Amino acid sequence: MKVVEIWRYPIKTMAGEKLQRARIGPLGIDGDRVVHVEDADGQVITSRSHPRFLGHKGTLGGDGEPLVDGRPWNGPESAAKVLAIAGPRAKLVRYDGAERFDVLPLLVATDGAIASPPSATTIAGCGPTS
């Protein structure tokens, strides 16, 4: 098996960052999906229901803190972007526990799965977006 690309999604719901190398531990890639978007009721919002989030990029800064489009995840610019997409009282929340993953902390996808067109399964929530 040959690893072609490694991706990390520090902000669940947003586009991620391609890595040259990664440290993998019991909770997958360090820094993966450590911040997510919640609605006013505390429910996690994903790009499946709000695809405009994929127009924003989540990365980790040099200090290991998540960034949204290069700005601090907990700053006013990031909060404004979330509100504009998800509506009133939506917010970014940091959570490092294992429950932050939909199924498993690491997804391994074959080149055939990536190249194939989206299916009903992908649209239903088993696709490559976080």
N, C-alpha and C positions, 0 to 999 in steps of 0.2 A: 504494500500500500504506500502511496506517495501523497503527502499533504501538500496541496497546491496553495491554499489560502487559509488564513486564520482571521476570524472576525470577532470583535468584542462589541457589545452593545451596553455601554455604561448606563444609558437612559433607556429603560424598557419602553418601547413604543416608537422611538426615534431611530433614524439611520445610525449605523455604527461606524467603527473604525477598523481598517485593515491593519493587521499587525505583522511584523516580520518574525516575532517570536512571542511566546506567552508562557507564563507560569500557570500550571494547572494543578489545582488542589482538590480536596473533597467537594468543594462547591464550584467546580468548573474553573473557568479562566478568571484569574484575579481581576476584580473590578467590573465583572460582567453583571449587568442588570441590577445595580445597587440603588438606582433611583427609578421610581415609576410615577405615573400620573394617576391621581385619584379624583373622582368626581365629588360632588357635594355630600354624597351618602357614604363615602369611603370605599367605593368600588373601584377596582383598577380599570383604567381605560387603556385600550390597546389600539394599534394602527389598523386592526381589522375593522373596528367601528369608526375610527377617526384617521383615515389614511393621510390627511394633511400633515400629521406628525412626522411622516417619513421625509418631508421637506426640510427637516431640522436634523442636525447631526450631534450625537452624543459622543464625547471623547473623554479621556482622562487627562488632566493637566499634569505638569511635571511634579506637582505635590501629591498626586494620586487622587485629587478631588475631581468629581465629574463636572463636565462643562457642557453647556448647550450652545452650539454655534460659537464656541470659543469663549463664552461668558460663564461666570459661576452659576451652577445649577440652582442655587438658592438666592440669586439676585433678582432685582426688579425686572430686568429685561427678559429673563427666562420665565418669570411668573406671568408677564404680559403675553408672551407667546402662547403659553398654556391656556390662559383665559380666552384668548382670541380663537383658539381651536375648540376647546372642550367646554367653554361656557363658564358662567358665574360659579365661584367657589371651587373650581377645579384647582388642583395644586400639585406640585412635585413633592414627593415624599421619599426620604432615604430609608432603606430597609435592607440589611445584610443577611437576613435569615434564609434558610433553605426554601421556605415557602414562596420566595419571589419567583421561582421557576414554574412554568406551566406544567411541565412533566419532569424533565431531567435537567441538571445543570450544564450539560454539554450536548450539542447537536453535531453529529457527523453526517454530512450529506455527500452522496456520490456525485460525480460530474454529470451522470445521466439524470439524476433527480433535479439538479440545478438547471440543466438545459431543457428539460421537458416543460411544456406549457402548463400554466396553472390548472389545477383540477378542482373538482368540488371539495376534495379533502383539503387542499391548500386554502381555499376560500373559507372553509369552515373553521380554520384555526390551526392547522397542522403544518403551515408553511414556514418559510425561512425568515419571516419577520418576527421581531420580538415585541 
